[in-house]
Amino acid sequence: MDPLEPHMRYALLLAARGRGHVEPNPLVGAVVLDAAGRAVGEGYHERFGGPHAEVHALAAAGEAARGGTLIVTLEPCCHWGKTPPCTDAVLQSGVRRVVAAMADPFPKVAGGGVRLLREAGVEVEVGLLEAEARRLNDPYLKLLRTGRPWVHLKWAMTLDGKIATAAGDSKWISGEESRRRVHELRGRVDAVVVGRGTVVADDPLLTARPPGPRVAARVVLSASGDLPERCQLRATAREVPVIVFAAAGNDAKLTGWADDGCEVVPLPPGEGELSVDAVLSDLGRRRMTNILVEGGAGVHGAFLDARAADELHVFVAPKLVGGSGPSPVGGRGALRMADALAAAEFTAAPSGEDVYLHGFLR
Ligand SMILES: NC(=O)c1ccc[n+]([C@@H]2O[C@H](COP(=O)([O-])OP(=O)(O)OC[C@H]3O[C@@H](n4cnc5c(N)ncnc54)[C@H](OP(=O)(O)O)[C@@H]3O)[C@@H](O)[C@H]2O)c1
């Protein structure tokens, strides 16, 4: 094992502390070792617009950094953004060596940070724990690569695979601990997305309670524009943003929603349903990095049919309701088992009295 690996693992842990605070910037952590290999500084990118990880870590190390090593989870930047280039701080610190987990594909960096440091005589290595560093910044990397946010799908279901009873009642399927986790997720994403069916059936508020580091916009998908005259989302649109996507033409039915402060976005009508990709492309243009799709079955099905979901959060409650209640995923689905979507890195963990299932879809 590379002797620097434990330090890089720690830097990745530090980086994760910025989750929800720094997006659309990447999560970055850094550790500084002195010339004898002792850890003398650490830091992470704490908030959007604030100093980068290297700057915190090098400042903490001070003179002890001279002749030492900077371990950082992402290539140092070499451009002026909201803060000066990190390469300046690296050169001023006098470190002899920089070990980065991965290059930064951000167009204004893209290997430029590594080049600049090497030209100045600093020894630079890239690639230590690269897979872990990529996983950590999957949402950042996806937004850069595709212009679309990272899509989390979440649902709570009974042991017999229902997300509501046959009468449409779904409060509550999961227990307190699972609901706490969902609120935590809401508090670190840029948008919470539901379909018209869920607004009609549940009249949800979709805010994070207690609030998290970010305030997610609440997004409703309704090609028909047939949304209720009164509901919690519309009533609170001036406090927490609401965006409604509707098919062009049907957006005219939503002038009352717009008057109450909701943003109504017309999309091409397509074949009766909204295009998931058009929705994602719009949210990506707003530089949304993570979105949480909370259902119901129709919307989950549409995202899965479009192969547009990245990460899965499923809460299974030890309850059986039977009958003809809806299952979590509708849509076209697969006709052959061989075409089923597979969840990777699939894990199960207790969540109060429930089980929390987690996996990635690509
Ligand atoms: N347990 C849970 O975690 C959970 C979470 C959420 C909901 N639920 C339950 O789920 C049920 C609602 O599910 P649902 O399937 O009826 O409704 P849904 O998925 O919330 O909404 C479906 C509607 O979304 C709109 N939509 C826009 N674009 C779409 C697209 N590309 N594909 C599909 N739909 C699109 C359509 O409205 P238009 O007709 O206007 O085009 C469609 O009728 C309720 O019983 C609710 O309680 C459970």
Ligand as a Chemical Component Dictionary entry (heavy atoms), coordinates in Angstrom:
data_LIG
# 
_chem_comp.id                   LIG 
_chem_comp.type                 NON-POLYMER 
_chem_comp.pdbx_formal_charge   0 
_chem_comp.three_letter_code    LIG 
# 
loop_
_chem_comp_atom.comp_id 
_chem_comp_atom.atom_id 
_chem_comp_atom.alt_atom_id 
_chem_comp_atom.type_symbol 
_chem_comp_atom.charge 
_chem_comp_atom.model_Cartn_x 
_chem_comp_atom.model_Cartn_y 
_chem_comp_atom.model_Cartn_z 
_chem_comp_atom.pdbx_ordinal 
LIG N1  N1  N 0  -44.168 6.019  -0.445  1  
LIG C1  C1  C 0  -43.542 6.929  -1.125  2  
LIG O1  O1  O 0  -42.315 7.076  -1.024  3  
LIG C2  C2  C 0  -44.313 7.801  -2.064  4  
LIG C3  C3  C 0  -43.718 8.940  -2.596  5  
LIG C4  C4  C 0  -44.445 9.689  -3.497  6  
LIG C5  C5  C 0  -45.725 9.301  -3.851  7  
LIG N2  N2  N 1  -46.266 8.219  -3.292  8  
LIG C6  C6  C 0  -47.601 7.774  -3.703  9  
LIG O2  O2  O 0  -47.587 7.610  -5.098  10 
LIG C7  C7  C 0  -48.882 7.838  -5.601  11 
LIG C8  C8  C 0  -48.766 8.780  -6.782  12 
LIG O3  O3  O 0  -48.102 8.145  -7.822  13 
LIG P1  P1  P 0  -48.553 8.350  -9.326  14 
LIG O4  O4  O 0  -47.785 7.407  -10.152 15 
LIG O5  O5  O -1 -50.029 8.341  -9.355  16 
LIG O6  O6  O 0  -48.166 9.855  -9.588  17 
LIG P2  P2  P 0  -46.829 10.667 -9.834  18 
LIG O7  O7  O 0  -45.759 9.814  -10.359 19 
LIG O8  O8  O 0  -46.581 11.483 -8.631  20 
LIG O9  O9  O 0  -47.340 11.636 -10.958 21 
LIG C9  C9  C 0  -47.645 11.162 -12.235 22 
LIG C10 C10 C 0  -47.962 12.350 -13.076 23 
LIG O10 O10 O 0  -46.764 13.077 -13.308 24 
LIG C11 C11 C 0  -46.883 13.778 -14.529 25 
LIG N3  N3  N 0  -45.752 13.542 -15.389 26 
LIG C12 C12 C 0  -45.024 14.492 -16.002 27 
LIG N4  N4  N 0  -44.108 13.964 -16.778 28 
LIG C13 C13 C 0  -44.224 12.648 -16.653 29 
LIG C14 C14 C 0  -43.542 11.589 -17.271 30 
LIG N5  N5  N 0  -42.512 11.771 -18.109 31 
LIG N6  N6  N 0  -43.933 10.351 -16.965 32 
LIG C15 C15 C 0  -44.922 10.134 -16.082 33 
LIG N7  N7  N 0  -45.617 11.123 -15.489 34 
LIG C16 C16 C 0  -45.268 12.369 -15.783 35 
LIG C17 C17 C 0  -48.164 13.297 -15.160 36 
LIG O11 O11 O 0  -49.086 14.317 -14.873 37 
LIG P3  P3  P 0  -50.040 14.885 -16.005 38 
LIG O12 O12 O 0  -51.139 13.930 -16.088 39 
LIG O13 O13 O 0  -50.391 16.233 -15.539 40 
LIG O14 O14 O 0  -49.232 14.921 -17.242 41 
LIG C18 C18 C 0  -48.500 12.053 -14.422 42 
LIG O15 O15 O 0  -49.880 11.810 -14.351 43 
LIG C19 C19 C 0  -49.687 8.410  -4.464  44 
LIG O16 O16 O 0  -50.503 7.396  -3.943  45 
LIG C20 C20 C 0  -48.641 8.797  -3.450  46 
LIG O17 O17 O 0  -49.148 8.704  -2.128  47 
LIG C21 C21 C 0  -45.603 7.462  -2.415  48 
# 
loop_
_chem_comp_bond.comp_id 
_chem_comp_bond.atom_id_1 
_chem_comp_bond.atom_id_2 
_chem_comp_bond.value_order 
_chem_comp_bond.pdbx_ordinal 
LIG N1  C1  SING 1  
LIG C1  O1  DOUB 2  
LIG C1  C2  SING 3  
LIG C2  C3  SING 4  
LIG C2  C21 DOUB 5  
LIG C3  C4  DOUB 6  
LIG C4  C5  SING 7  
LIG C5  N2  DOUB 8  
LIG N2  C6  SING 9  
LIG N2  C21 SING 10 
LIG C6  O2  SING 11 
LIG C6  C20 SING 12 
LIG O2  C7  SING 13 
LIG C7  C8  SING 14 
LIG C7  C19 SING 15 
LIG C8  O3  SING 16 
LIG O3  P1  SING 17 
LIG P1  O4  DOUB 18 
LIG P1  O5  SING 19 
LIG P1  O6  SING 20 
LIG O6  P2  SING 21 
LIG P2  O7  DOUB 22 
LIG P2  O8  SING 23 
LIG P2  O9  SING 24 
LIG O9  C9  SING 25 
LIG C9  C10 SING 26 
LIG C10 O10 SING 27 
LIG C10 C18 SING 28 
LIG O10 C11 SING 29 
LIG C11 N3  SING 30 
LIG C11 C17 SING 31 
LIG N3  C12 SING 32 
LIG N3  C16 SING 33 
LIG C12 N4  DOUB 34 
LIG N4  C13 SING 35 
LIG C13 C14 SING 36 
LIG C13 C16 DOUB 37 
LIG C14 N5  SING 38 
LIG C14 N6  DOUB 39 
LIG N6  C15 SING 40 
LIG C15 N7  DOUB 41 
LIG N7  C16 SING 42 
LIG C17 O11 SING 43 
LIG C17 C18 SING 44 
LIG O11 P3  SING 45 
LIG P3  O12 DOUB 46 
LIG P3  O13 SING 47 
LIG P3  O14 SING 48 
LIG C18 O15 SING 49 
LIG C19 O16 SING 50 
LIG C19 C20 SING 51 
LIG C20 O17 SING 52 
# 
